[in-house]
């Protein structure tokens, strides 16, 4: 609670200020400002000193000012200008009126500011006192009491072994090593008092360790592993150096910052690191050169380079043959040929493309730890069409403005649009660039693409890549086909319906000229078996078509259409879902009565009054179209190219169950497997191998 502290009057000046006064020099010319001519300070003419004890100027000591009639106020206890004292919560100060020369009293009510009048050895002021819960000047804490032993002493000082916060009243907490809270003189606290783990029994960071956080995570500095949780930015193991690369406390030592050219001299067995700040979407390139000239031929400087993000770890192998990195986003030795300089190119290194905003570190060392004088060039490339890097919003970027090379000057695919479900013989000629074909998806199908020379092999080595409409790579293949041919497969999602995909081919050697046939198809359903000419039963009863679902999802045939090129068609209308399970088969029959159709179990009977779809025994087509009107598969058979045995089905080789292989008669053979009536085939089940 507030306390009134009495204070003796304090003299703040060595000069005595009169209570009443005028000019210091009176009319008789003396300097004592009284009315006589002697040297004392009273008003009589003798030379004794009968000093005025009450300071009112008349020498009688009664304090009423009657001696000279100038000051008629009660002055006591104010006698000296600047003197201050406490009167309850009022701080009173003696002030001198410059016009009258009289002393007066000015008071300030400290309680109006929720403070009290406080007097101490330094003077009187409106302030606080220890124990009032307010930390005032000269106090380290104030916990609203005057008790010692609770962290804040009776003199409002923080006691040893405690730490007090900045709140009012102060909250003080005992410092305990091992409580996971860093306080007082502790530099770490890992939740225990065990030594040897980076934070010792006194909660001090041990030598060769760094610690960070509460509870503290501690890690050795110098083990070539940058531990972010322990506050480490980098760790180059035995190559940590306080003047280069990474310090002995595992913090970056940056030689220079920015996108520029830097000339540097690096002593043996050390690493230089340079920092560069990238914004979102930029690409980073860096290379080393000789300081004189641009060449880096035989006998010139030999360098190694690493690109790190916010952290860098590097373990030197032995006495300096290469390096091992755990978190470098790019590394470089010799870029090409006989040159010895190091280079990293974002066109070739995807990790240096479209960077996230932040600071990156380019670090350089002499090969095998050699001392080097070198020049480092760091460049940041902004997103732009024709820079050789596919940036956001671009389908492709081949770094040029050449037309009809697969990627247009506007960085969009130049592609032939194929009819769904694809085209078998689209010829692409590449001249160091690539050629593309596109296909609009039905959704939920399997895409297959491959290259060929038309005779089952390749006349030159190809690389095949599948892209989505935004230019994102979906799949890629080099030698998945025969010889140097490429082949790949990818499955789409039903939600991809209406999206466009691109299959693009280039030569393995980008400078190679060549011509390839691109096969690009979509498979959602495969016509896998056809009974076109039953022998034991009539055509009207015994014809049937089997479909196979190669995808990972069930396919509903309801609303799809069977048709041929002659205008015969039938819409599948079962009155409910007609599902072909994933990896399963479904049989569509002209007559579903197994007592009349030769004993075939059918899922759907397409023979009714309005149906005009039937199978010719010699040449005909069987096609199936989606609800949206897109052909999902089609087979064009003939007596000449396909097996033609009455009473035996056309059976697709199980190794060739896709919508492009079943276009070829060589993929089919005569069906096997006895049916109840005596014809042969395997409706609703896997076919026998044709080989």
C-alpha positions in Angstrom: 0.0 0.0 0.0 1.2 3.6 -0.6 3.4 5.0 2.1 4.2 8.7 2.9 7.9 9.2 3.2 9.1 12.2 5.1 12.1 14.0 3.7 14.4 16.6 5.2 14.7 19.7 3.2 17.4 19.4 0.6 19.5 22.2 -0.5 20.2 22.1 -4.2 22.3 25.2 -4.5 25.2 26.6 -2.5 23.7 30.1 -2.8 21.0 31.4 -0.4 17.9 32.6 -2.2 16.1 35.4 -0.4 12.3 35.1 0.3 11.9 38.7 -0.8 14.3 40.7 -2.9 15.0 43.1 -5.6 18.2 44.0 -7.3 21.3 42.6 -5.8 23.0 46.0 -5.9 21.4 48.6 -3.7 21.7 52.4 -4.0 24.8 52.7 -1.8 26.7 50.7 -4.3 27.5 47.7 -2.2 27.1 44.2 -3.5 25.1 42.6 -0.6 21.8 43.9 -1.9 20.8 45.4 1.5 20.1 49.1 2.2 23.3 49.9 4.1 26.9 50.2 3.0 28.5 47.6 5.2 29.6 44.2 4.0 27.1 42.0 5.9 23.8 40.9 4.6 21.5 42.6 7.0 19.9 46.1 6.6 21.6 48.0 9.4 24.8 50.0 9.0 27.1 48.1 11.3 29.3 45.3 10.1 28.0 42.5 12.2 26.1 39.6 10.6 22.6 39.3 12.2 21.5 37.0 9.5 17.9 36.6 8.6 17.0 33.1 9.8 13.6 32.7 8.3 14.5 33.8 4.8 11.8 36.5 4.6 14.3 39.3 3.9 13.6 41.5 7.0 16.0 40.0 9.4 13.6 39.5 12.2 13.1 35.8 11.7 9.3 35.8 12.1 8.7 34.9 8.5 5.9 37.5 8.0 7.8 39.7 5.6 7.1 42.8 7.5 10.7 44.0 7.5 10.5 45.1 3.9 6.8 44.8 3.0 7.6 42.8 -0.3 6.5 39.2 0.5 3.4 38.7 2.6 3.1 34.9 2.3 3.7 32.1 4.7 7.0 30.6 3.4 8.0 28.1 6.0 9.1 25.4 5.4 10.1 26.6 2.0 13.3 28.5 2.3 15.5 27.5 -0.7 14.6 27.3 -4.4 14.4 23.7 -5.6 13.9 22.2 -2.2 11.3 19.4 -2.3 9.4 17.4 0.2 6.4 15.0 0.5 3.2 16.3 2.1 1.1 13.1 2.0 0.7 12.2 -1.6 1.6 15.8 -2.6 5.1 16.5 -3.8 6.0 20.1 -3.0 8.7 22.0 -4.6 10.0 25.5 -3.7 10.1 27.8 -6.7 11.2 31.4 -7.2 8.9 33.9 -8.8 11.1 35.7 -11.4 9.0 38.9 -11.2 8.7 39.4 -7.4 11.8 37.5 -6.4 9.7 35.7 -3.8 9.7 32.0 -3.0 6.5 30.1 -3.3 5.2 26.5 -3.1 4.2 24.4 -6.1 2.4 21.1 -5.4 1.8 18.0 -7.6 -0.8 15.4 -6.4 0.9 12.1 -7.1 -2.2 10.1 -6.4 -3.8 11.4 -9.6 -1.5 9.1 -11.5 -2.0 6.1 -9.2 1.4 6.8 -7.8 2.7 8.1 -4.5 5.2 10.7 -3.4 8.5 8.8 -3.0 11.7 10.2 -1.4 15.0 8.4 -1.6 18.7 9.3 -1.7 18.3 10.8 -5.2 15.5 13.2 -4.5 11.7 13.4 -4.4 9.4 12.3 -7.2 6.0 10.8 -8.0 6.9 7.1 -8.2 6.2 3.7 -6.8 7.5 1.8 -3.8 8.8 -1.8 -3.6 5.9 -4.1 -2.9 3.2 -2.1 -4.8 3.2 -4.5 -7.8 4.6 -1.8 -10.2 8.2 -2.1 -11.5 9.6 1.4 -11.2 13.0 2.9 -11.9 15.6 1.2 -9.9 13.6 -2.0 -9.4 14.3 -5.3 -11.2 10.9 -6.7 -10.2 7.9 -6.1 -8.0 5.7 -9.0 -7.1 3.2 -7.0 -4.9 4.8 -8.0 -1.6 8.0 -7.3 0.4 8.7 -11.0 1.1 12.1 -12.4 0.4 12.8 -15.9 -0.9 10.0 -15.9 -3.5 12.2 -14.7 -6.4 11.7 -11.0 -5.9 13.5 -9.7 -2.7 12.2 -7.2 -0.2 14.3 -4.7 -2.1 12.6 -5.6 -5.4 15.7 -7.3 -6.8 15.7 -10.6 -8.7 17.0 -13.2 -6.3 19.7 -15.7 -7.3 18.3 -18.9 -8.9 15.2 -17.2 -10.1 14.0 -15.4 -13.2 11.2 -12.8 -13.3 9.0 -11.9 -16.2 8.1 -8.3 -17.3 4.5 -8.4 -16.1 3.2 -6.2 -13.3 3.1 -7.6 -10.7 6.1 -9.6 -11.5 5.9 -13.4 -11.8 9.1 -15.1 -10.7 10.0 -18.7 -11.4 12.8 -20.8 -9.9 15.4 -21.8 -12.5 15.5 -25.6 -12.7 17.8 -27.3 -15.1 15.9 -30.1 -16.8 12.5 -28.6 -16.9 12.7 -28.0 -20.7 12.5 -24.2 -20.2 15.5 -22.0 -20.9 15.8 -19.4 -18.1 18.3 -17.3 -16.3 21.8 -18.1 -17.3 20.8 -21.3 -19.0 21.8 -21.6 -22.7 19.9 -24.8 -23.3 17.5 -27.1 -21.5 16.8 -30.5 -23.1 14.5 -31.8 -20.4 17.2 -33.6 -18.4 20.4 -32.9 -16.5 22.4 -35.6 -18.3 25.8 -34.5 -19.7 27.2 -35.7 -23.0 24.1 -35.0 -25.1 24.9 -31.5 -26.1 23.3 -29.8 -23.0 25.2 -30.5 -19.8 24.0 -30.9 -16.2 24.1 -27.1 -15.7 22.0 -26.5 -18.8 25.0 -25.1 -20.7 25.7 -26.0 -24.4 28.6 -28.4 -24.5 31.6 -27.9 -26.8 31.1 -28.9 -30.5 27.3 -28.9 -30.1 24.5 -26.5 -31.1 21.1 -26.3 -29.4 17.9 -24.6 -30.1 14.2 -24.6 -29.0 12.4 -25.6 -25.8 13.0 -28.4 -24.9 16.3 -27.9 -26.6 17.3 -30.1 -29.6 21.0 -30.5 -29.6 23.3 -31.9 -32.3 27.0 -32.2 -32.9 28.5 -29.6 -35.2 31.1 -31.2 -37.4 29.4 -34.4 -38.3 28.5 -33.3 -41.8 24.8 -33.3 -41.1 23.0 -29.9 -40.8 20.4 -30.2 -38.1 17.8 -27.4 -38.4 16.1 -28.3 -35.2 19.4 -27.7 -33.3 19.8 -24.3 -35.0 22.3 -25.4 -37.6 22.3 -23.9 -41.1 25.1 -26.0 -42.5 27.7 -28.6 -41.6 30.7 -29.4 -43.8 32.3 -31.8 -41.3 36.1 -31.4 -41.1 35.9 -28.5 -43.6 34.0 -26.2 -41.2 35.9 -23.0 -40.9 35.0 -19.6 -39.4 36.3 -17.8 -42.4 34.9 -19.9 -45.3 31.7 -21.7 -46.2 30.3 -23.1 -42.9 31.5 -21.9 -39.5 32.6 -24.1 -36.6 29.2 -23.2 -35.0 27.5 -24.6 -38.2 26.3 -21.2 -39.5 26.7 -20.0 -43.1 29.8 -17.9 -43.8 28.9 -16.0 -47.0 31.7 -14.7 -49.2 29.3 -12.5 -51.2 25.6 -12.1 -51.9 23.7 -11.4 -55.1 23.4 -12.3 -58.7 26.8 -11.3 -60.2 30.4 -12.3 -61.1 32.8 -12.8 -58.2 36.5 -13.2 -58.4 37.9 -15.1 -55.4 41.0 -16.9 -54.1 40.4 -20.0 -52.1 43.0 -21.6 -49.9 43.5 -25.4 -50.0 41.0 -27.7 -48.3 38.4 -25.0 -47.8 35.0 -24.1 -49.4 33.6 -20.8 -50.5 29.8 -20.1 -50.3 27.9 -17.3 -52.0 24.2 -16.4 -51.3 21.6 -15.4 -53.8 18.0 -14.5 -53.1 15.4 -15.9 -55.6 11.7 -14.9 -56.0 9.0 -17.4 -56.8 9.4 -19.0 -60.2 13.0 -18.0 -61.0 15.6 -20.4 -62.3 19.2 -20.5 -61.0 22.4 -21.1 -63.0 26.0 -21.0 -61.9 29.4 -21.7 -63.4 33.1 -21.2 -62.5 35.7 -19.7 -64.9 39.3 -18.7 -64.8 39.8 -15.1 -63.7 41.5 -14.3 -67.0 39.5 -15.3 -70.1 36.5 -17.6 -70.4 38.2 -20.9 -71.1 38.6 -23.8 -68.7 40.7 -26.1 -70.8 43.2 -28.8 -69.8 45.6 -27.5 -67.1 43.3 -24.7 -65.9 41.4 -24.5 -62.6 39.5 -27.7 -61.6 36.5 -27.0 -59.4 33.6 -28.7 -57.8 30.2 -26.9 -57.1 27.2 -27.6 -54.8 23.9 -25.7 -54.7 22.1 -25.7 -51.4 18.8 -24.2 -50.2 18.5 -23.0 -46.6 20.7 -25.8 -45.2 23.8 -27.5 -46.5 25.4 -30.8 -45.5 28.7 -32.0 -47.0 31.0 -34.9 -46.1 34.4 -34.7 -47.7 35.7 -38.1 -48.9 39.2 -38.8 -47.7 41.7 -36.2 -48.7 39.5 -34.7 -51.3 38.3 -36.9 -54.1 34.8 -35.7 -54.7 32.1 -35.1 -52.0 29.0 -36.6 -50.6 25.9 -34.4 -50.1 22.7 -35.2 -48.2 20.7 -32.1 -49.1 22.3 -30.4 -52.1 19.7 -29.5 -54.7 22.3 -29.7 -57.5 26.0 -30.7 -57.9 28.5 -30.3 -60.6 31.8 -31.6 -61.6 33.2 -31.0 -65.1 30.4 -29.9 -67.4 31.6 -31.4 -70.6 34.6 -32.4 -72.8 38.0 -31.6 -71.5 36.9 -28.5 -69.6 37.5 -28.5 -65.8 35.2 -25.7 -64.7 32.0 -26.5 -62.9 28.5 -25.6 -64.2 24.9 -26.1 -63.2 22.3 -25.4 -65.9 18.5 -25.2 -65.0 17.6 -26.4 -68.5 19.2 -29.7 -67.6 18.7 -29.8 -63.8 15.0 -29.7 -62.9 15.8 -28.9 -59.2 17.1 -25.5 -60.3 13.9 -24.6 -62.2 10.9 -22.6 -60.8 12.5 -22.1 -57.4 10.5 -21.2 -54.3 11.3 -17.7 -52.9 14.2 -17.9 -50.6 18.0 -17.8 -50.2 20.2 -20.3 -52.0 23.9 -21.0 -51.5 26.3 -21.7 -54.3 29.4 -23.3 -52.8 32.7 -23.9 -54.6 35.9 -25.9 -53.8 39.0 -26.8 -55.7 39.0 -30.4 -56.9 40.8 -32.7 -54.4 41.0 -29.7 -52.1 43.3 -27.7 -54.3 43.8 -23.9 -53.7 42.3 -22.0 -56.6 41.9 -18.5 -58.0 38.5 -18.5 -59.8 35.6 -16.5 -61.1 32.0 -17.5 -60.2 29.1 -16.4 -62.3 25.6 -16.6 -60.7 22.5 -15.9 -62.8 18.7 -15.9 -62.0 16.5 -16.3 -65.0 12.9 -15.0 -64.9 10.1 -17.1 -66.4 9.8 -16.5 -70.1 8.8 -18.4 -73.2 11.7 -19.6 -75.4 14.2 -19.8 -72.4 14.3 -23.6 -72.7 12.5 -24.2 -69.4 8.8 -24.9 -69.2 7.4 -22.2 -66.9 3.9 -21.9 -65.4 1.3 -21.5 -68.2 3.5 -23.1 -70.9 2.9 -26.5 -72.4 6.4 -26.8 -73.6 9.5 -24.6 -74.2 12.3 -25.8 -76.6 14.2 -22.5 -76.3 13.6 -21.3 -79.9 11.1 -19.6 -82.1 11.1 -22.4 -84.8 7.7 -23.5 -86.0 6.6 -27.1 -86.7 9.2 -28.6 -84.4 6.7 -30.0 -81.8 6.7 -26.8 -79.6 5.5 -23.6 -81.1 7.1 -20.1 -80.7 4.2 -19.5 -78.2 5.3 -22.5 -76.1 2.3 -24.7 -77.0 2.4 -28.2 -78.3 2.2 -28.6 -82.1 0.3 -31.9 -82.4 -1.8 -33.8 -84.8 -5.2 -34.5 -83.1 -6.0 -38.2 -83.4 -9.6 -39.6 -83.5 -10.5 -41.4 -80.4 -9.5 -44.1 -79.5 -6.4 -43.3 -81.5 -4.5 -43.8 -84.8 -2.1 -46.6 -85.5 0.2 -45.2 -88.1 0.9 -41.5 -87.3 4.4 -40.8 -88.7 6.6 -38.4 -86.8 9.9 -37.0 -88.1 12.1 -35.4 -85.5 15.1 -33.2 -86.1 16.6 -32.7 -82.7 13.2 -31.5 -81.4 10.1 -33.7 -81.1 6.8 -34.5 -82.8 3.5 -34.9 -81.0 0.0 -36.3 -81.4 -2.9 -35.5 -79.2 -6.0 -37.4 -78.0 -9.1 -36.1 -76.2 -10.0 -38.5 -73.3 -13.2 -40.2 -72.6 -12.1 -40.6 -69.0 -11.2 -43.7 -67.0 -9.3 -45.5 -69.8 -5.8 -46.9 -70.2 -3.6 -45.0 -72.6 -1.0 -46.9 -74.6 1.7 -45.3 -76.7 4.7 -46.7 -78.6 7.0 -46.1 -81.5 7.8 -48.4 -84.4 9.2 -48.4 -87.8 6.1 -50.2 -89.0 7.8 -53.6 -89.1 8.0 -54.3 -85.3 11.3 -52.6 -84.6 12.8 -49.0 -84.8 15.2 -47.6 -87.4 16.5 -45.2 -84.7 16.4 -44.8 -80.9 13.4 -42.9 -79.6 12.2 -41.4 -76.3 8.4 -41.2 -75.8 6.7 -38.9 -73.3 3.1 -38.5 -72.3 2.0 -35.0 -71.2 -1.3 -33.6 -69.9 -2.9 -30.4 -71.3 -0.7 -28.2 -69.0 2.5 -29.8 -70.2 3.0 -31.9 -67.0 4.8 -35.2 -67.7 2.5 -38.2 -67.1 4.9 -40.9 -68.2 8.1 -41.4 -70.2 9.9 -44.3 -71.8 13.1 -44.9 -73.7 13.6 -48.5 -74.6 10.3 -50.2 -73.5 9.7 -51.5 -77.0 11.6 -53.7 -79.5 15.2 -52.6 -80.3 15.3 -48.8 -79.7 11.5 -48.4 -79.7 9.7 -46.8 -76.8 6.4 -48.0 -75.2 4.4 -46.8 -72.2 1.1 -47.2 -70.5 -0.9 -44.9 -68.2 -4.4 -45.0 -66.8 -6.7 -41.9 -66.7 -9.3 -40.9 -64.2 -13.0 -40.8 -65.1 -12.9 -37.1 -64.1 -10.4 -36.6 -67.0 -13.2 -36.8 -69.6 -12.8 -34.1 -72.2 -9.1 -33.4 -71.3 -6.4 -33.6 -73.9 -3.3 -35.6 -73.6 -0.2 -35.4 -75.8 2.2 -38.2 -76.8 5.6 -36.7 -78.0 8.5 -38.5 -79.6 12.1 -37.3 -79.9 15.4 -39.0 -80.8 17.5 -40.3 -77.9 20.4 -38.3 -79.3 18.8 -34.9 -79.6 20.9 -34.1 -82.7 19.7 -37.2 -84.4 17.3 -37.1 -87.4 14.8 -39.9 -87.7 11.4 -41.0 -88.6 9.1 -43.1 -86.3 5.6 -44.4 -86.4 3.7 -43.4 -83.3 1.0 -45.7 -82.0 -1.3 -43.9 -79.5 -4.6 -45.4 -78.4 -7.0 -45.3 -75.5 -8.4 -48.6 -74.1 -11.5 -48.6 -71.9 -13.2 -51.7 -73.3 -11.6 -54.4 -75.6 -13.6 -56.6 -77.9 -12.0 -59.9 -77.0 -14.1 -62.7 -78.7 -16.6 -62.9 -81.5 -18.8 -65.8 -82.5 -19.7 -64.7 -86.1 -20.5 -68.1 -87.6 -21.9 -70.7 -85.1 -22.2 -74.3 -86.6 -24.3 -76.3 -84.2 -27.0 -73.5 -83.8 -28.3 -70.9 -86.2 -26.7 -67.4 -86.6 -29.9 -65.9 -85.3 -29.5 -67.8 -82.0 -25.8 -68.4 -81.7 -24.0 -65.1 -82.5 -22.4 -63.3 -79.5 -19.7 -60.6 -78.7 -17.5 -60.6 -75.6 -16.0 -57.4 -74.1 -13.1 -57.2 -71.7 -12.4 -54.4 -69.1 -8.6 -53.9 -68.8 -9.0 -50.9 -66.4 -8.8 -50.8 -62.6 -12.5 -49.5 -62.5 -15.8 -51.2 -63.2 -17.4 -50.0 -66.5 -21.1 -49.7 -67.0 -22.3 -50.6 -70.6 -25.8 -49.2 -70.1 -26.6 -46.7 -72.8 -23.6 -47.8 -75.0 -24.2 -48.8 -78.7 -23.1 -51.9 -80.7 -22.8 -51.0 -84.4 -21.1 -51.6 -87.7 -20.2 -49.5 -90.7 -23.3 -50.6 -92.7 -25.7 -48.8 -90.4 -26.7 -51.8 -88.2 -26.8 -50.8 -84.5 -28.4 -51.6 -81.2 -28.4 -49.5 -78.0 -27.7 -51.5 -74.9 -30.8 -50.9 -72.7 -31.0 -53.4 -69.9 -33.1 -51.2 -67.6 -30.3 -50.9 -65.1 -26.5 -51.0 -64.7 -24.8 -53.5 -66.9 -21.3 -53.6 -65.4 -18.1 -55.2 -66.7 -16.0 -55.6 -63.6 -12.4 -54.5 -63.6 -10.3 -57.2 -65.3 -13.6 -59.0 -66.2 -15.6 -60.2 -69.2 -19.2 -59.7 -70.3 -21.0 -61.5 -73.1 -23.6 -59.7 -75.3 -25.8 -62.2 -77.2 -28.2 -62.1 -80.1 -30.3 -64.6 -78.1 -29.8 -65.0 -74.4 -31.7 -68.3 -74.0 -29.0 -70.8 -73.4 -31.3 -73.7 -74.5 -31.3 -72.1 -77.9 -27.9 -70.3 -78.3 -25.7 -73.4 -77.8 -25.4 -73.2 -74.0 -23.8 -69.7 -73.8 -24.4 -67.8 -70.5 -25.2 -64.2 -71.6 -25.4 -61.0 -69.6 -27.5 -59.2 -72.2 -29.8 -60.1 -75.1 -29.7 -57.6 -77.9 -32.1 -59.4 -80.2 -35.5 -57.6 -80.2 -37.8 -56.2 -82.7 -35.9 -52.9 -83.4 -32.5 -54.6 -83.4 -30.8 -54.9 -86.8 -27.3 -55.7 -85.5 -26.0 -59.0 -86.8 -22.6 -60.5 -87.7 -21.6 -61.4 -91.3 -19.8 -64.7 -91.7 -17.1 -63.2 -94.0 -16.3 -59.5 -93.6 -17.8 -57.2 -91.1 -17.2 -54.7 -88.3 -18.0 -54.8 -84.6 -17.8 -51.4 -82.8 -18.8 -50.2 -79.4 -19.5 -46.5 -78.7 -19.8 -44.8 -75.3 -22.9 -43.0 -74.1 -21.3 -39.8 -75.3 -20.9 -41.2 -78.8 -17.2 -41.9 -78.8 -16.0 -45.2 -80.2 -14.2 -47.1 -77.4 -13.1 -50.0 -79.5 -13.7 -51.5 -83.0 -12.7 -54.7 -84.8 -12.8 -55.0 -88.6 -12.5 -58.7 -89.5 -12.3 -60.5 -92.8 -11.9 -64.0 -94.1 -8.5 -63.1 -95.5 -6.8 -61.7 -92.4 -8.6 -63.4 -89.5 -9.2 -67.1 -88.7 -12.3 -68.4 -90.4 -13.6 -71.7 -89.0 -17.3 -72.3 -88.7 -18.4 -73.2 -85.2 -15.3 -71.7 -83.6 -15.1 -68.1 -82.3 -12.6 -65.4 -83.2 -10.4 -65.4 -80.0 -8.1 -62.6 -79.2 -4.6 -63.6 -77.8 -4.7 -62.7 -74.0 -1.3 -61.1 -74.4 -2.7 -58.6 -76.9 -5.9 -57.5 -75.1 -5.9 -53.8 -76.1 -7.7 -51.7 -78.6 -4.9 -51.4 -81.1 -3.6 -55.0 -81.1 -7.1 -56.4 -81.8 -7.2 -54.5 -85.1 -4.7 -56.9 -86.5 -5.8 -60.4 -87.7 -2.5 -61.8 -86.5 -3.7 -61.1 -82.9 -6.6 -63.6 -83.3 -6.9 -67.3 -83.5 -9.8 -69.9 -83.6 -11.5 -70.3 -80.2 -11.1 -73.4 -78.1 -13.2 -74.8 -75.3 -16.2 -76.9 -76.0 -19.6 -75.3 -75.6 -22.6 -77.5 -74.6 -24.0 -77.7 -78.1 -20.7 -78.5 -79.6 -19.3 -75.2 -80.9 -16.0 -73.9 -79.5 -15.1 -70.8 -77.6 -14.6 -69.3 -74.1 -17.4 -66.7 -73.7 -17.1 -64.9 -70.3 -13.7 -66.3 -69.5 -10.0 -65.7 -70.4 -9.1 -66.9 -73.9 -6.4 -69.5 -74.6 -3.0 -68.4 -75.8 -2.9 -68.2 -79.6 0.8 -69.3 -79.8 
